[in-house]
Amino acid sequence: MPRGRDVWDGYRRANVSLWNELTTVHKGTAMYDLAGFKKGRSSLNGIELKEVGDVEGKSLLHLQCHFGLDTLSFAKKGAKVTGVDFSDRAVNLARSIRSEVGVRESDAKFICSDVYDLEGKLDGQFDIVFTSYGVLAWLRDLGEWGRIISRFLKPNGFFYMVELHPLLNCFDQDSPDPSSLALKYPYFPRSRSPLRVETHGSYADRNARVREPASYQYDHPLSEVVTALTKRGLRVEFLHEFPFAYNRIFPWLVQKKGDDRWTFVAGTPPFPLLFSVKASSLAGKQ
Ligand SMILES: C[S@@+](CC[C@H](N)C(=O)[O-])C[C@H]1O[C@@H](n2cnc3c(N)ncnc32)[C@H](O)[C@@H]1O
């Protein structure tokens, strides 16, 4: 009979294997537009550009950085960045893109690590800890996540995240039109064990062939995110919710010409698709 720790290691192994495969898929997708990135496109969206603000000369730790496009975009804006991801294939790809786009290793480091093991692999503290889009579902323990964020933040530094709104987990995202949208899943986590989610392609390519049959994911309500930060002494500066997203979460979202945001068609009552949080560490922290 497998014991507790072995079971959790098994979930993690499946998730790493999925993300290794998705890295190979994603580097060729229109959504990630790697060719455009290599020609100078920034991968950062309007929300985080505005809300993170000027990063020139700041140290920035990017948790769950995937293959590093956002990390490198921050480096190109003058930050000294460290990207962390547990997918070795994603980290290797990030390092090779770094050299192709001419960012120096001293300005952008990439570390292959589980967020939960980071203390054994990285020292120091950062002005900014950043994470974004599609990260929460992979985190088994937000209390510990909050502790790690606080550990890596300098006094007077801040944590920032922009993420898919947890309310989206309640709906069937294949609903063909807004009127067929129905609550299908609970908002609150059903247990401490992860949900086994069968793999069907990727958010960046629905038809992608992915061999890993399933991944293990976690539901976290918004209250849990905020509490994980405040419990570690961080002060929430803002919590924002947005009625738009940068990818087509539901097939019936619409995009105006020249606008990169997907939003609700007129007449559909909007609900939040994204949220962002900024939380500061206090001057007196160690
Ligand atoms: C949806 S992606 C993040 C996407 C990123 N915002 C982007 O657009 O490129 C989630 C990332 O989290 C990483 N990940 C998941 N669980 C992790 C963990 N426990 N520790 C470190 N990385 C993890 C995955 O390998 C994957 O690269």
The ligand as a MOL file (V3000), in Angstrom:
LIG
                    3D

  0  0  0     0  0            999 V3000
M  V30 BEGIN CTAB
M  V30 COUNTS 27 29 0 0 0
M  V30 BEGIN ATOM
M  V30 1 C -0.1010 27.6180 -16.6580 0
M  V30 2 S 1.6250 27.5820 -16.4610 0 CHG=1
M  V30 3 C 2.0210 29.2350 -16.0670 0
M  V30 4 C 1.9050 29.9620 -17.3270 0
M  V30 5 C 2.6630 31.2470 -17.3940 0
M  V30 6 N 1.9510 32.2670 -16.7070 0
M  V30 7 C 2.7890 31.5410 -18.8610 0
M  V30 8 O 1.8600 32.1330 -19.4030 0
M  V30 9 O 3.7380 31.0960 -19.4580 0 CHG=-1
M  V30 10 C 1.8810 26.8110 -14.9190 0
M  V30 11 C 3.3630 26.4970 -14.6570 0
M  V30 12 O 3.4690 26.1030 -13.2950 0
M  V30 13 C 4.4780 25.1100 -13.2100 0
M  V30 14 N 4.2640 24.4320 -11.9370 0
M  V30 15 C 3.1580 23.7620 -11.5410 0
M  V30 16 N 3.2890 23.3620 -10.2630 0
M  V30 17 C 4.5060 23.7810 -9.8410 0
M  V30 18 C 5.2070 23.6920 -8.6130 0
M  V30 19 N 4.6700 23.0650 -7.5730 0
M  V30 20 N 6.4250 24.2300 -8.5220 0
M  V30 21 C 6.9840 24.8720 -9.6030 0
M  V30 22 N 6.3660 24.9890 -10.7940 0
M  V30 23 C 5.1390 24.4580 -10.9050 0
M  V30 24 C 4.2810 24.2760 -14.4610 0
M  V30 25 O 5.4250 23.5350 -14.8070 0
M  V30 26 C 3.9210 25.3410 -15.4880 0
M  V30 27 O 5.0650 25.7630 -16.1910 0
M  V30 END ATOM
M  V30 BEGIN BOND
M  V30 1 1 1 2
M  V30 2 1 2 3
M  V30 3 1 2 10
M  V30 4 1 3 4
M  V30 5 1 4 5
M  V30 6 1 5 6
M  V30 7 1 5 7
M  V30 8 2 7 8
M  V30 9 1 7 9
M  V30 10 1 10 11
M  V30 11 1 11 12
M  V30 12 1 11 26
M  V30 13 1 12 13
M  V30 14 1 13 14
M  V30 15 1 13 24
M  V30 16 1 14 15
M  V30 17 1 14 23
M  V30 18 2 15 16
M  V30 19 1 16 17
M  V30 20 1 17 18
M  V30 21 2 17 23
M  V30 22 1 18 19
M  V30 23 2 18 20
M  V30 24 1 20 21
M  V30 25 2 21 22
M  V30 26 1 22 23
M  V30 27 1 24 25
M  V30 28 1 24 26
M  V30 29 1 26 27
M  V30 END BOND
M  V30 END CTAB
M  END
